[in-house]
Amino acid sequence: MYARAAATTAALLGAGALVLPTATASAQTPAPSTVKHDRPLVVAHRGASAYAPENTFAAIDKARAMGFRWVENDVQRTKDGELVIMHDDTLKRTTNVEEVYPGRSPWKVKDFTAAEITKLDAGSWFSEKYAGQRVPTLKQYMRRVSHNHQSLVFEFKKPELYPGIEKQGLRVLRNEGWLDKHHVKSKLVIQSFSADSVKTVHKLRPDVKTGFLGTPSVAELPAYARFADQINSSHTTISAAYVSAIHALKGPHGKPLEIFTWTVNDAPNAKRAAGFGVNGIITNTPDVVRKALRED
């Protein structure tokens, strides 16, 4: 989630089976507001990623064990067209790909097949405790989230690298039961740093709640409100006035725009963001944020 938004203002105004990863321990009804209470919703960023390897079963299981219902993920595509859960467009940082495939630098996700990726260890880089964790496919991940009774902020990561990924991702979500009325109403947000990607999702499934990752100027917000229900900005880029400007507008479903801010990992910034009136806080340390909000 740390990349910059790719779309320009001009563009904006224009119109294979894998082994299951190892575990540790449509409707046209407008999507209503996710947040039903007076405190920000706490979303576990890539799972509880301060405590378990990001974007793995272990991370979302840890979030569940800590009592967090909402998790966030990142989706990219393999060489043979499988959608997998991975933040970086390279496998280097969070797997042992350099050891398993030493001659294939720079180890881009798009240059490896799904079968090749399933051989990688996605846990040992974080801790030997998590050795054997795998890179989940999107299908596997959605089944685990469903098993955990969790909800999801789903991110298309670098969609410009993967033409048609929005349609493909929505197909997987539909096949896994995530585009029925219940899930669309209260359990799913789809976001991206790419305005074009968010617009594509909104065009393909106008009932689905969407979020744009970035901090558009206040003057630009009405244009984004045509296709995004949320403006999800870095906590370092927002103010109370900016949050108020977001809330003053209505999104494509006729509800006030929302903001989920990221990535807030300490108590002072959690309290600061909550004071601005944000709707959600995305964090690697959901327990720290929850405690801070309860003290506030």
N, C-alpha and C positions, 0 to 999 in steps of 0.2 A: 504494500500500500504506500510505498514511499516514492513511487514514480510520479512525474508531473503529468497533468492532464494534457492529452495530445491534441485535442480539437481546438481550432481557432475560433474566435468570436464570429468571424465571417461564416465559417462552416456551420457554426451553431445556429446562426440566424437564418441560414438557408435550410432551406428545409433539409478386439482380440481378448480372450479370457485370461485373467491373472490369478495367481495364488492369493487367497485372502490374506491381508496384512495381519501380522501377529498382534494380538490384543494384550494390553497390560490390564494387572489387577483389573372447449372450456367455458368457464363461467364469466359473465360480464359484470358481476357485482363489484362496484368500486371497493378498493382496499381501504379500510378505515385506518385510523391512527394506530400504530403499533403500541404506543405508550398510553396506558390507561391509569396512570397514577401520577403523583406529584414529584416523584424523584426520577432521575434519568435511568433508563434501562441499562444494565451492565452487560456488555457483550464480550465474551472471551475471544481475544484476537488470535486466530489460527489455533483455536483451542486455548487451554490454560498454558500458553507457550512459555511462561517464565518457569514452569515446573515440569514440563514434559516436552519432547521434541515436536515442534510446530507442524501443524497440518497432518498429524498422524492420529491413528485411533487412540493412542495413549493420551494425546492432548485433549481430545474431546471427552474421553472417559474421565480424565482428571477434572475437567470443568464440571461434568455431571456430579462427580463425587464431592465437589466443593459446593454444589447446590446451584450451579448456573445453567439456566435453560437456553440461553442464546449463545451461539458460537459463530465465528467468522472463518471463511476459508478462501483459498485462491485456486483458480482452475486454469490449466494450460493443456496443450495437446501434443501427443507423441507423433513420431514419424509415421506410424501406421494408423493414425486417426483416433486413438483412444484418449479420452479426457481423463486427466490425472490431477491430484491435489498437490500443488507445488507453488510456492511463492516466487522464487527466482526463475528466470528463463534458462538458467543453467542448473545442473544437478550437483555442482561442485561443493557448495557450502553445507548442504544438509544431508549428503549421502557419502558413501565410500566409492563413488564412481571413478575417482582417479586410480584407486587400487584395482578395481574390477576391470576397468577399460582404460588402461594407462595411455594408449596411443590415440585417444579420440578427443583431445582438447579442441574446443573449449567446453565440451560436455553439455551442449544445449539440449534441453528437453526435446525439442523438435527433431533432433538428429538421432534419437534412440527409439526403438520400438517398445511397445508396452511389455513384451516378454523380457526384453533386456532390462528394463527399469525394475521389474518385479524381483530381480536378483540382487538389488541394492539394499544395503542396510541404511535405514533412514533414522536410526536412533542412537547409534554409538557416538556420533559427533557430539551429542548433547550429554550423554552419560552412559557408561557401560550397563547401568541398570536397564536401559532401554534398547540394548543390542537386539537386533532382529526385527525391530519395527520396520514396516514397509511403506512405500509410497502408495497410498490407496488410489484406485480408480475412482472416478466420480460416482459410478454405480455402487461400488463397495462403500464409499463414504456416506452416501445418502442412506443406505440401508443401516449403517451404524448410527447415524443421527436419528433415524426413525426408531431404532431399537432403544436408544437412550431417551426418547421422548423429548428431544431438543428441537430448537428452532434455529434458523440459519440466515446469516447475512452472507450471501453468495457473491463472490467477486470474479468477474471475467478479467484475468490478468493478461495484460499486453495483447488485447484482441487483434491488434493490427498485424500480429505475427501469424494469426490463425483465421483466415477468411472463413466466414460461415459458422464460427464457434458459438454464436448466440443461438442460432437455430438448433444446432446440435445439442447444446447444453439444455435448452428448453425441452428437447425431445427426451433426454435422459430424465429430467425432472418429472415430466409427464408420465413416462413409463414406470417411474418409482412412486407414483401417486402423489407427487408434490405440487401438482397444478390443479387439484380439486378445490372446491370452494373453501373448505376448512383450512387448508394450508395457505392458499392465496390470501385469505382474510387475515390470518393472524400469526403465521409461522415462517414467512419468507420475505426477504428483501434481496433484490439483485442489483449490484452496484458495479461501477467501473470508473477508472480515471478517464476513459474515452467517452466523450459526449456522443459520438457516433454510435458506439456500442450500446449505450443506454437508450438512445433513440430507437435503435434496432429492436431491442427487447420490448420497448413500449409499443412499437408498431406490430410486432409479432404476437404479443400477449398484453394488450392494453389493460387487462385486469390486474396484472402483477405489479406489486409495489417496487419502485426503482429508486436508486440513489446515485447521484453524481459525486465522485470523489474529487474534491478541489475546493478552492475558495474564489469563485467568480466575484467580480465587483458587484456592488449593490445594483448598479445600473443594468448589469447583465442578468440578474436573478430572474426577472419576468420571462426571459427567453428560456432559461433552464426549466422553469416551472411548467412549461408546456409538456415536458416529457419525463420529469423527475419529481418524485414525491419527497425526496430528501436531498439536501446539499450537505455532504459529509466531508467536513474540513478538518485539517490538522488543528489540534488545540492551540498550537503556537501562532495561528493566523487569525483567530477569531476574537471578538469582543462582545460585550452585552449588546451594543448597538447593532452589530452584524447579525447576531442571533435574532434580535427583534425584527430586523429587516426581512429575514427568512420567514419568520412566523407571520409576518404581515401579509404574505402572499399565499395563494391557494395553488396547490399542485394539480396535476391532470385528473385527479379523482374528486376534485372539489373540496378537499380537506386542506387545512393549513400545512404549508411546507414544514418539514422537520429537519433536524440536524443531529446526526450521530458523529461525535468528534473523536479523533484518534491521535496518537496512541498514548493514552494517559496512564502512567504507571506509578504515580506517587500520590499521596494524600493531598498535598497543597494544590496541585493542578486539578485533581478530581473535584475538590471543593470549589476551585475557581470556575471550572467549566459548568458545574452544577449551578453556581451562582448566576451564570449567564443565561440559564434557562434551557440548556441543551436537552434534547429528548433522549439521547443515548450516549454512553461513553464506551468506546472500544479500547480494550486494555489487555496487556499480557499478564497483569496481576489483578484479576478480578476480585480476589479477596481483599486486597489493599483498598481498592476503590469502594467496594461495598462497605467496609469498615469506616472509611472516611465519610461516606454519604450518611451513614447512620449517626455519626458524631456531629455532622453539620447542623 
